[in-house]
């Protein structure tokens, strides 16, 4: 692609497949309505690479710098951007949905969206920057502290990422729930230091109440994006506890609002990330590098991207890293 004066051309070294990519591949109504993609389109928004060229107005990067990219192309001028809430910008096309993305050998992006990676961060871990920033932002939004007990509903890549960063943030107890079909993912959760709960054979509420002196956990991260997961979250959190809604479900959920009131619980919506999260992502990746390696299950050449999509749809993979052919 051509490089505008305020842009950086990046040689893509590793790109991650995301659930949003799967929805775009399926041309899901909610994705089409939100992002209005126009074909033909290069997909991909989770990636890392090296600087190949800089525009005339760019002086913060040099050829060869290792970088990752904040893929929300926020306007920088609206009320929300001026308030540091780039994630809910009034005009926020996303690389790979509103503009050609990273499933390619090269991608050109605005320099303000580019962040340097420490030399010690492998490119495949750098490609996890985007989902790591989702976790970092959710933890800030919910106000997680070092003394909190935590449950994560859902054990997909985002659920496991939340478990990794909740543990890093000092969670005193950590539970991860999933279905029988998630057996291998729950095993990963166990290796990450969480108590895995297969909800079709064990009552998650009963188990968690039994291990929290009958109270429930302080914080729940709902990552499944499904109505049963939201309802499950309400039963796991203690009175006065907090629920973070990260999963972007396609269906409506009937929430017993009286329960929120009587138990004085908080339910907080979380979307994406802000510039503040990206400023600390490199050192955050380094802090949990060994744990992150456990959620990368496949590495495929870019030419086999569709195979990766099918593996994810069949739930036979966690995080798939695509590597452009050279």
N, C-alpha and C positions, 0 to 999 in steps of 0.2 A: 504493500500500500504506500501511497505518497505520504510524506511527513509534512504537516503544517508547521509554521514557525513556532507554535507553542506546544509541539508534540514530541514524543519520543518513540522511535521505532524499536520494538523489542523482538529479539530472536527467541521464540518460545522453546523452552527446554523441557517443560513438563506441564500438563494441563489435566485437571481433575474433572471427572464426570459428576454432575450434580443432579439431584432429583428434578430441579427446574429444567435441565436439559432434556430429561425424559418426558416431562410434560410438553415441552416445545415439540419434541419429536412426534408425540402423539397429537399435536395441534389441539391441546386441551382448551376448552372455552375460556377458563379463568385466566390462562396465560395470554391467550390471544387478546382478550379484552383489556388486560392490564398493560401489556407491553406493545401491542399492535405491531408485531413483527411483519416485515415485508420481505418476501422471497425474491431472488435467492439471498440467503443469509448464511454467514459463517457463524456457527455456534461457539460456545465456550466462554466462561467468565472466571474460572478458577485456574490460575496459572502462575508460573514463575519463569524467568528467563534472563537474558543478558542484553544490555543496551547495544544496539547495532548502529544507531544514528540518532542525532538530536537536531531539533529545529533551531532556526537562527536565534530565537528568543530564549532558548533553554541553556542555563549555565550551571545547574545543580547536578547534572549527570555527565558521565564520561563514557566513551566506548568501552564496553566490557564490564561495566557495573552490573552486579547481580541484583535483580529487582523482582518485586511482585507488584500487583496492581489492584487498587480499589476500583471495582468495575462499575460502580454506580456513577454515571456521568452527570453529576449534580450541576445545577446552574450557577451556584455561588452567589446569587443575587436575591432570592426570595426570602421571606421572613424566616423560614426554617433553616435555610443555609446560613443566614446571618446569625442564627441562634446556635449554630454548631450541630444542627440536626439534619445533616446532609442525607440521612437515610430516608427522611420523609419529605424531601424536596418536592416542590410543586411540579417540577419538570425533571424527571430522573430516568432517561433511557439507560438501559443496562447493556454492557458489552455482551455480544452473543445473542441478544434479543432485539435491541433497538438499533444496533450498529454491529458491523462485523467484529467477531470475537477471536478467541485464541485457539480454536481447533485449526491451526494453520502454522506454517513455519515462521511467519512474522505477523505482528499486529502493531498498529500505530494508535497511541492513546495520548490524551492530554498529560503534560508533565506533572500537573498538580495531583494527578491520580496515581503517580508512580512512587513507590517506596523502596528504599534500599534494603537488601538482606545482608546479614552478617555473613562473612566468608564461610563460617562453619555450618550454615544452613544448607543442606542438600537441596537441589532444585525440586525434587519430588515432595519434600516437606514444605518448601516454599509455595508449592501449588496448593497446599492446605491452608494458606493464609486466609483465604476468604471465609471458609467455614470456621476457622479459629476465631476470626474477628466477630462472627455471629455469636460465638460462645462468650467471648470477652464482653461484648455489649450486653448480652442477656444477664450476665453476672453483675455488671454495674447497675443495670436497670432494676434488678430485684433486690439489690443491696446485700448480696451474700457476704457473710463475715466468717472469720475463722472458727466461730463456735457453733455454726449451723449444722443441723442434720438435713440431708438432701435426698430426694427421690427424683429419678429421671424416668418419665413415662415414654417408652419407645427406645429401641436399641439399634436404630439405623446409624449411619455415619454421624448425624447431628447429635443423636442421643449419646453415643459413645464419646463424642467430642465434649459434650456438656459434662459427662462423668469425669473425663480427664481434667478439665479445667476447674470443676467443683472441688476435686481432690487437691489440685494445686492451690486453690483458694482456702484450703484448710477445713473442708467439710469433716465433721466429727464422725458422721455415719453416712453411708452412701448406698442407695438401693437403685437398681435399674430393672424395669419391668419390660416384658415382651411376651410374644405368643409362642405356641409350640413350634411354629415354623421358624422362629428366631433362635432355635437352640444353639447354633454355632455362634451367633452374635452374643447371646447371653454368656456363653463360655468366655468370649473376649472380655465382656464386662467383668466377669469374675477375675480374670487375669489382671485387669486394670485396678483391682482393689475394691470393687463394688460387690454388694450382695445381689446376685441375679435372682429374679422372681419370674417364673413362667406362670402367667396368670390363669392359664387354662387348667392347671393342676394344683395351684396354691392360691389361696385368697390373699392378695397383696395387702389389703387393709388389715386383715387379722395378723399377718406376719409383722407388718411395720408397727402396729400398735403394741404388739408383744415385745418389740425391741426398743420402744421409745417410752416406756412406762405409761402406756395407754394414751399418750397425747397425739401421736402422729408427727410427721417431720415438720421442720421449720419452713422448708422451701421445696416446692415441686417445679421441675421444668417439664412442660408438656411438649414433646417433640414429634409425636406420632402424626399430628395433623388429622386426627380422626375424632369423631364425636365421642366414642367410648373412652378414648384417652382423656378427654377433658373431664368427663364424668368421673373417671377413675381418680383423677387428680384431686377432685373435691373430697374424696373419701380418704385420701392419704395425708392431707395437710392438717396440722393442728389448729385449734382455735387461735385466731390472731396471726395465722401463717400467711405465706405468700405463694402465689401460683404464677409462673411465667409461661405465657402462651407463645411458643415459638412455631409450632407446627401450623402450617397454612393450609388448613383443611378446605375441601371443596364444598362440603355440606354444612348446613346450619346445625347448631347444637342448642337444645333446650336446656338452659341453665336454671337450677332452682335458686333464684335470687334471694329468697328468704333465708336459705342456708348461708349465703354469703353474709347477710346481715346479722343473723342470730349468732354466727360463729366469728363475726368480725374478721373475715378473711379478705385478702386483697388478690385480685386477678389483674395481671399487668400484661398488656400486649407488647411484643418486642418484634421489631423489624430490622433485619440487616445489621448495620454498624455505622459508625461515624468516623471522621478523620482521626479522632482521639484514639480509637481502637487500632487503626492502622499504624499509628506512630509507635506503638509498643509491640507490634505483632512479631517482629523478628526475634527479639529476646524472649518472647513468650513461647515461640516455637522451640527455641533451644532448651527452655526449661522442661519441656515435656517430650523431647525428641524420641526417646525410647518408647514411650507410650503411643505416640502418633504412628510409629512404624507398624504397630500391630493392627491398625485399621486399614492399611493399604494392602489389599488382597491380590490385585492384578496390576501388571504393567504391560501395556499394549502399544504397538506402533499406531500412529494416527490412522493408517490405512484400515485398521480393524476397529475403528470407533463404533461402528454399528453393532459389532459383536459385543462390545462392552455395554452398550445400551441394552441389548437383549439379556445379558447376564444380570444387569441391575434390575430389569423388569421381572426376571425370574427369581429375584432375591438370592442369587448365587454369588454375590460379591458385596463387599462393603464399599471401599473407596477404590476406584479404578483410575490409574494415572496413564494418560496418553502421552506418547513421546513422538514428536514429528520426525519423519525420516530425513536423513541428511544425505 
